[in-house]
Amino acid sequence: MSAAKELLIAYQHVISELKLITGTAGIFEVSIDGELVFSKHACADRFPHPGELTEAFTKIAGLDVPRFGT
């Protein structure tokens, strides 16, 4: 499962929009509620590390946001 999909499943109750914007040559960006959290253009040699998108989301939403269903 992709990191973006895991994030959306876990926090679907608080994320109003999650966009994966594709480009050419495998370049993409991930934005949460309009805030860019990962750019493969800026980090062209790698994909998001496990937990990297969740960590970015936590900074946006705050530490006290529970996962969906808990």
Contact map, one row per residue, 1 for C-alpha under 8 A:
1110110000000000000000000000000000000000000000000000000000000000000000
1111110000000000000000000000000000000000000000000000000000000000000000
1111111000000000000000000000000000000000000000010110100000000000000000
0111111100000000010000000000010000000000000000000000100000000000000000
1111111110000000000000000000000000000000000000000000000000000000000000
1111111111000000000000000000000000000000000000000000000000000000000000
0011111111110000000000000000000000000000000000000000110000000000000000
0001111111110010010000000000000000000000000000000000000000000000000000
0000111111110000000000000000000000000000000000000000000000000000000100
0000011111110000000000000000000000000000000000000000000000000000001100
0000001111111110000000000000000000000000000000000000000000000000011100
0000001111111111000000000000000000000000000000000000000000000000000100
0000000000111111000000000000000000000000000000000000000000000000000100
0000000000111111000000000000000000000000000000000000000000000000000000
0000000100111111110000000000000110000000000000000000000000000000000000
0000000000011111110000000000000010000000000000000000000000000000000000
0000000000000011111000000000000111000000000000000000000000000000000000
0001000100000011111100000000011111000000000000000000000000000000000000
0000000000000000111110000000111100000000000000000000000000000000000000
0000000000000000011111000001111000000000000000000000000000000000000000
0000000000000000001111100001110000000000000000000000000000000000000000
0000000000000000000111110111100000000000000000000000000000000000000000
0000000000000000000011111111000000000000000000000000000000000000000000
0000000000000000000001111110000000000000000000000000000000000000000000
0000000000000000000000111110000000000000000000000000000000000000000000
0000000000000000000001111111000000000000000000000000000000000000000000
0000000000000000000001111111100000000011100100000000000000000000000000
0000000000000000000111100111110000000011100000000000000000000000000000
0000000000000000001111000011111000011111100000000000000000000000000000
0001000000000000011110000001111100011110000000000000000000000000000000
0000000000000000011100000000111111111100000000000000000000000000000000
0000000000000010111000000000011111111000000000000000000010000000000000
0000000000000011110000000000001111100000000000000000000000000000000000
0000000000000000110000000000001111110000000000000000000000000000000000
0000000000000000000000000000001111111000000000000000000000000000000000
0000000000000000000000000000111101111110000000000000000000000000000000
0000000000000000000000000000111100111110000000000000100110000000000000
0000000000000000000000000000111000011111000000010000100000000000000000
0000000000000000000000000011110000011111111000000000000000000000000000
0000000000000000000000000011100000000111111111100000000000000000000000
0000000000000000000000000011100000000011111100000000000000000000000000
0000000000000000000000000000000000000011111100000000000000000000000000
0000000000000000000000000000000000000011111111100000000000000000000000
0000000000000000000000000010000000000001111111000000000000000000000000
0000000000000000000000000000000000000001001111100000000000000000000000
0000000000000000000000000000000000000001001111110000000000000000000000
0000000000000000000000000000000000000001001011111000000000000000000000
0010000000000000000000000000000000000100000001111111100000000000000000
0000000000000000000000000000000000000000000000111111100000000000000000
0010000000000000000000000000000000000000000000011111100000000000000000
0010000000000000000000000000000000000000000000011111111000000000000000
0000000000000000000000000000000000000000000000011111111100000000000000
0011001000000000000000000000000000001100000000011111111110000000000000
0000001000000000000000000000000000000000000000000011111111000000000000
0000000000000000000000000000000000000000000000000011111111100000000000
0000000000000000000000000000000000001000000000000001111111110000000000
0000000000000000000000000000000100001000000000000000111111111100000000
0000000000000000000000000000000000000000000000000000011111111110100000
0000000000000000000000000000000000000000000000000000001111111110000000
0000000000000000000000000000000000000000000000000000000111111100000000
0000000000000000000000000000000000000000000000000000000011111110100000
0000000000000000000000000000000000000000000000000000000011111111100000
0000000000000000000000000000000000000000000000000000000001101111100000
0000000000000000000000000000000000000000000000000000000000000111110000
0000000000000000000000000000000000000000000000000000000001001111111000
0000000000100000000000000000000000000000000000000000000000000001111101
0000000001100000000000000000000000000000000000000000000000000000111111
0000000011111000000000000000000000000000000000000000000000000000011111
0000000000000000000000000000000000000000000000000000000000000000001111
0000000000000000000000000000000000000000000000000000000000000000011111
